[in-house]
């Protein structure tokens, strides 16, 4: 399963733990996710192993 690292706080998490962004009209279809620790929204690009 893909693991993500938040560029703001450095927290690592699985996509299932993240929430989708909700800040614009494209919410949930733009491919961005929000960090479950700090709420920072960023493009959903998994971290390289």
PyMOL Python script that loads the backbone (N, CA, C, O; Angstrom):
from pymol import cmd

cmd.read_pdbstr("""\
ATOM      1  N   UNK A   1       0.844  -1.183   0.000  1.00  0.00           N
ATOM      2  CA  UNK A   1       0.000   0.000   0.000  1.00  0.00           C
ATOM      3  C   UNK A   1       0.890   1.246   0.000  1.00  0.00           C
ATOM      4  O   UNK A   1       1.956   1.263   0.615  1.00  0.00           O
ATOM      5  N   UNK A   2       0.436   2.278  -0.694  1.00  0.00           N
ATOM      6  CA  UNK A   2       1.222   3.503  -0.831  1.00  0.00           C
ATOM      7  C   UNK A   2       1.288   4.264   0.492  1.00  0.00           C
ATOM      8  O   UNK A   2       0.315   4.346   1.242  1.00  0.00           O
ATOM      9  N   UNK A   3       2.461   4.809   0.743  1.00  0.00           N
ATOM     10  CA  UNK A   3       2.663   5.627   1.941  1.00  0.00           C
ATOM     11  C   UNK A   3       2.961   7.050   1.494  1.00  0.00           C
ATOM     12  O   UNK A   3       3.684   7.271   0.522  1.00  0.00           O
ATOM     13  N   UNK A   4       2.401   8.001   2.208  1.00  0.00           N
ATOM     14  CA  UNK A   4       2.568   9.416   1.892  1.00  0.00           C
ATOM     15  C   UNK A   4       3.286  10.112   3.039  1.00  0.00           C
ATOM     16  O   UNK A   4       3.130   9.732   4.199  1.00  0.00           O
ATOM     17  N   UNK A   5       4.077  11.136   2.711  1.00  0.00           N
ATOM     18  CA  UNK A   5       4.758  11.955   3.717  1.00  0.00           C
ATOM     19  C   UNK A   5       4.324  13.395   3.497  1.00  0.00           C
ATOM     20  O   UNK A   5       4.442  13.934   2.397  1.00  0.00           O
ATOM     21  N   UNK A   6       3.826  14.000   4.549  1.00  0.00           N
ATOM     22  CA  UNK A   6       3.382  15.387   4.473  1.00  0.00           C
ATOM     23  C   UNK A   6       4.591  16.309   4.335  1.00  0.00           C
ATOM     24  O   UNK A   6       5.511  16.239   5.150  1.00  0.00           O
ATOM     25  N   UNK A   7       4.604  17.171   3.318  1.00  0.00           N
ATOM     26  CA  UNK A   7       5.730  18.091   3.148  1.00  0.00           C
ATOM     27  C   UNK A   7       5.767  19.198   4.204  1.00  0.00           C
ATOM     28  O   UNK A   7       6.788  19.869   4.358  1.00  0.00           O
ATOM     29  N   UNK A   8       4.672  19.393   4.925  1.00  0.00           N
ATOM     30  CA  UNK A   8       4.623  20.438   5.941  1.00  0.00           C
ATOM     31  C   UNK A   8       5.143  19.941   7.298  1.00  0.00           C
ATOM     32  O   UNK A   8       6.040  20.551   7.881  1.00  0.00           O
ATOM     33  N   UNK A   9       4.578  18.831   7.800  1.00  0.00           N
ATOM     34  CA  UNK A   9       4.940  18.377   9.151  1.00  0.00           C
ATOM     35  C   UNK A   9       5.803  17.119   9.166  1.00  0.00           C
ATOM     36  O   UNK A   9       6.350  16.765  10.211  1.00  0.00           O
ATOM     37  N   UNK A  10       5.938  16.430   8.014  1.00  0.00           N
ATOM     38  CA  UNK A  10       6.775  15.243   7.939  1.00  0.00           C
ATOM     39  C   UNK A  10       6.092  13.956   8.372  1.00  0.00           C
ATOM     40  O   UNK A  10       6.721  12.897   8.361  1.00  0.00           O
ATOM     41  N   UNK A  11       4.841  14.018   8.749  1.00  0.00           N
ATOM     42  CA  UNK A  11       4.091  12.837   9.168  1.00  0.00           C
ATOM     43  C   UNK A  11       3.923  11.872   7.997  1.00  0.00           C
ATOM     44  O   UNK A  11       3.705  12.304   6.865  1.00  0.00           O
ATOM     45  N   UNK A  12       4.024  10.565   8.263  1.00  0.00           N
ATOM     46  CA  UNK A  12       3.779   9.571   7.227  1.00  0.00           C
ATOM     47  C   UNK A  12       2.441   8.901   7.520  1.00  0.00           C
ATOM     48  O   UNK A  12       2.073   8.698   8.677  1.00  0.00           O
ATOM     49  N   UNK A  13       1.712   8.559   6.443  1.00  0.00           N
ATOM     50  CA  UNK A  13       0.386   7.966   6.609  1.00  0.00           C
ATOM     51  C   UNK A  13      -0.031   7.255   5.340  1.00  0.00           C
ATOM     52  O   UNK A  13       0.557   7.467   4.279  1.00  0.00           O
ATOM     53  N   UNK A  14      -1.042   6.412   5.447  1.00  0.00           N
ATOM     54  CA  UNK A  14      -1.642   5.713   4.318  1.00  0.00           C
ATOM     55  C   UNK A  14      -2.758   6.581   3.751  1.00  0.00           C
ATOM     56  O   UNK A  14      -3.319   7.411   4.466  1.00  0.00           O
ATOM     57  N   UNK A  15      -3.086   6.399   2.476  1.00  0.00           N
ATOM     58  CA  UNK A  15      -4.127   7.212   1.849  1.00  0.00           C
ATOM     59  C   UNK A  15      -5.468   7.060   2.564  1.00  0.00           C
ATOM     60  O   UNK A  15      -6.241   8.016   2.629  1.00  0.00           O
ATOM     61  N   UNK A  16      -5.753   5.881   3.097  1.00  0.00           N
ATOM     62  CA  UNK A  16      -7.015   5.653   3.801  1.00  0.00           C
ATOM     63  C   UNK A  16      -7.138   6.534   5.049  1.00  0.00           C
ATOM     64  O   UNK A  16      -8.249   6.806   5.503  1.00  0.00           O
ATOM     65  N   UNK A  17      -6.015   6.978   5.604  1.00  0.00           N
ATOM     66  CA  UNK A  17      -6.022   7.830   6.795  1.00  0.00           C
ATOM     67  C   UNK A  17      -6.216   9.298   6.448  1.00  0.00           C
ATOM     68  O   UNK A  17      -6.575  10.096   7.313  1.00  0.00           O
ATOM     69  N   UNK A  18      -5.984   9.660   5.195  1.00  0.00           N
ATOM     70  CA  UNK A  18      -6.063  11.057   4.765  1.00  0.00           C
ATOM     71  C   UNK A  18      -7.481  11.420   4.371  1.00  0.00           C
ATOM     72  O   UNK A  18      -8.304  10.554   4.073  1.00  0.00           O
ATOM     73  N   UNK A  19      -7.748  12.702   4.376  1.00  0.00           N
ATOM     74  CA  UNK A  19      -9.031  13.173   3.863  1.00  0.00           C
ATOM     75  C   UNK A  19      -8.767  13.899   2.549  1.00  0.00           C
ATOM     76  O   UNK A  19      -7.671  14.407   2.315  1.00  0.00           O
ATOM     77  N   UNK A  20      -9.774  13.939   1.707  1.00  0.00           N
ATOM     78  CA  UNK A  20      -9.643  14.670   0.454  1.00  0.00           C
ATOM     79  C   UNK A  20      -9.746  16.154   0.722  1.00  0.00           C
ATOM     80  O   UNK A  20     -10.286  16.570   1.747  1.00  0.00           O
ATOM     81  N   UNK A  21      -9.240  16.936  -0.175  1.00  0.00           N
ATOM     82  CA  UNK A  21      -9.346  18.374   0.012  1.00  0.00           C
ATOM     83  C   UNK A  21     -10.798  18.797  -0.144  1.00  0.00           C
ATOM     84  O   UNK A  21     -11.588  18.076  -0.753  1.00  0.00           O
ATOM     85  N   UNK A  22     -11.155  19.930   0.386  1.00  0.00           N
ATOM     86  CA  UNK A  22     -12.534  20.404   0.317  1.00  0.00           C
ATOM     87  C   UNK A  22     -12.591  21.908   0.130  1.00  0.00           C
ATOM     88  O   UNK A  22     -13.594  22.535   0.472  1.00  0.00           O
ATOM     89  N   UNK A  23     -11.526  22.500  -0.410  1.00  0.00           N
ATOM     90  CA  UNK A  23     -11.443  23.948  -0.454  1.00  0.00           C
ATOM     91  C   UNK A  23     -11.921  24.632  -1.720  1.00  0.00           C
ATOM     92  O   UNK A  23     -11.974  25.861  -1.753  1.00  0.00           O
ATOM     93  N   UNK A  24     -12.276  23.887  -2.775  1.00  0.00           N
ATOM     94  CA  UNK A  24     -12.692  24.545  -4.006  1.00  0.00           C
ATOM     95  C   UNK A  24     -13.771  23.730  -4.705  1.00  0.00           C
ATOM     96  O   UNK A  24     -14.209  22.696  -4.201  1.00  0.00           O
ATOM     97  N   UNK A  25     -14.193  24.205  -5.867  1.00  0.00           N
ATOM     98  CA  UNK A  25     -15.258  23.535  -6.611  1.00  0.00           C
ATOM     99  C   UNK A  25     -14.849  22.170  -7.148  1.00  0.00           C
ATOM    100  O   UNK A  25     -15.713  21.360  -7.485  1.00  0.00           O
ATOM    101  N   UNK A  26     -13.546  21.898  -7.235  1.00  0.00           N
ATOM    102  CA  UNK A  26     -13.065  20.606  -7.734  1.00  0.00           C
ATOM    103  C   UNK A  26     -12.844  19.608  -6.600  1.00  0.00           C
ATOM    104  O   UNK A  26     -12.236  18.559  -6.810  1.00  0.00           O
ATOM    105  N   UNK A  27     -13.322  19.921  -5.423  1.00  0.00           N
ATOM    106  CA  UNK A  27     -13.097  19.087  -4.240  1.00  0.00           C
ATOM    107  C   UNK A  27     -13.337  17.607  -4.549  1.00  0.00           C
ATOM    108  O   UNK A  27     -14.312  17.238  -5.204  1.00  0.00           O
ATOM    109  N   UNK A  28     -12.435  16.788  -4.064  1.00  0.00           N
ATOM    110  CA  UNK A  28     -12.461  15.336  -4.175  1.00  0.00           C
ATOM    111  C   UNK A  28     -12.223  14.806  -5.585  1.00  0.00           C
ATOM    112  O   UNK A  28     -12.218  13.590  -5.777  1.00  0.00           O
ATOM    113  N   UNK A  29     -12.031  15.657  -6.562  1.00  0.00           N
ATOM    114  CA  UNK A  29     -11.730  15.148  -7.897  1.00  0.00           C
ATOM    115  C   UNK A  29     -10.415  15.695  -8.432  1.00  0.00           C
ATOM    116  O   UNK A  29     -10.053  15.427  -9.578  1.00  0.00           O
ATOM    117  N   UNK A  30      -9.699  16.458  -7.618  1.00  0.00           N
ATOM    118  CA  UNK A  30      -8.451  17.054  -8.090  1.00  0.00           C
ATOM    119  C   UNK A  30      -7.232  16.193  -7.781  1.00  0.00           C
ATOM    120  O   UNK A  30      -6.152  16.450  -8.312  1.00  0.00           O
ATOM    121  N   UNK A  31      -7.381  15.177  -6.933  1.00  0.00           N
ATOM    122  CA  UNK A  31      -6.263  14.309  -6.610  1.00  0.00           C
ATOM    123  C   UNK A  31      -5.436  14.767  -5.429  1.00  0.00           C
ATOM    124  O   UNK A  31      -4.410  14.154  -5.135  1.00  0.00           O
ATOM    125  N   UNK A  32      -5.839  15.815  -4.746  1.00  0.00           N
ATOM    126  CA  UNK A  32      -5.115  16.267  -3.560  1.00  0.00           C
ATOM    127  C   UNK A  32      -5.650  15.555  -2.322  1.00  0.00           C
ATOM    128  O   UNK A  32      -6.803  15.126  -2.282  1.00  0.00           O
ATOM    129  N   UNK A  33      -4.793  15.440  -1.321  1.00  0.00           N
ATOM    130  CA  UNK A  33      -5.190  14.862  -0.048  1.00  0.00           C
ATOM    131  C   UNK A  33      -4.775  15.800   1.067  1.00  0.00           C
ATOM    132  O   UNK A  33      -3.929  16.672   0.871  1.00  0.00           O
ATOM    133  N   UNK A  34      -5.366  15.624   2.230  1.00  0.00           N
ATOM    134  CA  UNK A  34      -5.018  16.441   3.393  1.00  0.00           C
ATOM    135  C   UNK A  34      -4.381  15.557   4.454  1.00  0.00           C
ATOM    136  O   UNK A  34      -4.885  14.474   4.750  1.00  0.00           O
ATOM    137  N   UNK A  35      -3.294  16.011   5.016  1.00  0.00           N
ATOM    138  CA  UNK A  35      -2.576  15.287   6.066  1.00  0.00           C
ATOM    139  C   UNK A  35      -3.488  15.125   7.288  1.00  0.00           C
ATOM    140  O   UNK A  35      -4.099  16.096   7.733  1.00  0.00           O
ATOM    141  N   UNK A  36      -3.584  13.905   7.835  1.00  0.00           N
ATOM    142  CA  UNK A  36      -4.422  13.706   9.012  1.00  0.00           C
ATOM    143  C   UNK A  36      -3.833  14.345  10.278  1.00  0.00           C
ATOM    144  O   UNK A  36      -4.551  14.533  11.260  1.00  0.00           O
ATOM    145  N   UNK A  37      -2.554  14.676  10.266  1.00  0.00           N
ATOM    146  CA  UNK A  37      -1.922  15.277  11.439  1.00  0.00           C
ATOM    147  C   UNK A  37      -2.063  16.793  11.494  1.00  0.00           C
ATOM    148  O   UNK A  37      -2.403  17.354  12.536  1.00  0.00           O
ATOM    149  N   UNK A  38      -1.799  17.459  10.359  1.00  0.00           N
ATOM    150  CA  UNK A  38      -1.798  18.928  10.383  1.00  0.00           C
ATOM    151  C   UNK A  38      -2.828  19.566   9.456  1.00  0.00           C
ATOM    152  O   UNK A  38      -3.079  20.767   9.551  1.00  0.00           O
ATOM    153  N   UNK A  39      -3.432  18.773   8.553  1.00  0.00           N
ATOM    154  CA  UNK A  39      -4.444  19.299   7.650  1.00  0.00           C
ATOM    155  C   UNK A  39      -3.915  19.932   6.380  1.00  0.00           C
ATOM    156  O   UNK A  39      -4.697  20.409   5.558  1.00  0.00           O
ATOM    157  N   UNK A  40      -2.596  19.946   6.201  1.00  0.00           N
ATOM    158  CA  UNK A  40      -2.002  20.538   4.992  1.00  0.00           C
ATOM    159  C   UNK A  40      -2.438  19.740   3.772  1.00  0.00           C
ATOM    160  O   UNK A  40      -2.362  18.512   3.785  1.00  0.00           O
ATOM    161  N   UNK A  41      -2.892  20.411   2.721  1.00  0.00           N
ATOM    162  CA  UNK A  41      -3.334  19.768   1.495  1.00  0.00           C
ATOM    163  C   UNK A  41      -2.224  19.794   0.452  1.00  0.00           C
ATOM    164  O   UNK A  41      -1.567  20.816   0.258  1.00  0.00           O
ATOM    165  N   UNK A  42      -2.018  18.650  -0.225  1.00  0.00           N
ATOM    166  CA  UNK A  42      -0.978  18.547  -1.237  1.00  0.00           C
ATOM    167  C   UNK A  42      -1.349  17.469  -2.244  1.00  0.00           C
ATOM    168  O   UNK A  42      -2.208  16.637  -1.953  1.00  0.00           O
ATOM    169  N   UNK A  43      -0.719  17.458  -3.437  1.00  0.00           N
ATOM    170  CA  UNK A  43      -1.028  16.442  -4.445  1.00  0.00           C
ATOM    171  C   UNK A  43      -0.720  15.039  -3.918  1.00  0.00           C
ATOM    172  O   UNK A  43       0.295  14.833  -3.254  1.00  0.00           O
ATOM    173  N   UNK A  44      -1.578  14.096  -4.210  1.00  0.00           N
ATOM    174  CA  UNK A  44      -1.419  12.720  -3.733  1.00  0.00           C
ATOM    175  C   UNK A  44      -0.376  11.983  -4.563  1.00  0.00           C
ATOM    176  O   UNK A  44      -0.713  11.269  -5.507  1.00  0.00           O
ATOM    177  N   UNK A  45       0.878  12.158  -4.210  1.00  0.00           N
ATOM    178  CA  UNK A  45       1.985  11.468  -4.873  1.00  0.00           C
ATOM    179  C   UNK A  45       2.673  10.615  -3.816  1.00  0.00           C
ATOM    180  O   UNK A  45       3.275  11.157  -2.889  1.00  0.00           O
ATOM    181  N   UNK A  46       2.595   9.272  -3.936  1.00  0.00           N
ATOM    182  CA  UNK A  46       3.196   8.407  -2.928  1.00  0.00           C
ATOM    183  C   UNK A  46       4.704   8.626  -2.818  1.00  0.00           C
ATOM    184  O   UNK A  46       5.369   8.992  -3.787  1.00  0.00           O
ATOM    185  N   UNK A  47       5.218   8.396  -1.627  1.00  0.00           N
ATOM    186  CA  UNK A  47       6.656   8.527  -1.388  1.00  0.00           C
ATOM    187  C   UNK A  47       7.361   7.336  -2.016  1.00  0.00           C
ATOM    188  O   UNK A  47       6.858   6.215  -1.952  1.00  0.00           O
ATOM    189  N   UNK A  48       8.513   7.564  -2.617  1.00  0.00           N
ATOM    190  CA  UNK A  48       9.324   6.498  -3.209  1.00  0.00           C
ATOM    191  C   UNK A  48       9.871   5.616  -2.109  1.00  0.00           C
ATOM    192  O   UNK A  48      10.240   6.098  -1.039  1.00  0.00           O
ATOM    193  N   UNK A  49       9.922   4.321  -2.375  1.00  0.00           N
ATOM    194  CA  UNK A  49      10.430   3.373  -1.378  1.00  0.00           C
ATOM    195  C   UNK A  49      11.925   3.403  -1.279  1.00  0.00           C
ATOM    196  O   UNK A  49      12.506   2.664  -0.485  1.00  0.00           O
TER     197      UNK A  49
END
""", "prot")
cmd.dss("prot")
cmd.show_as("cartoon", "prot")
cmd.util.cbc("prot")
cmd.orient("prot")
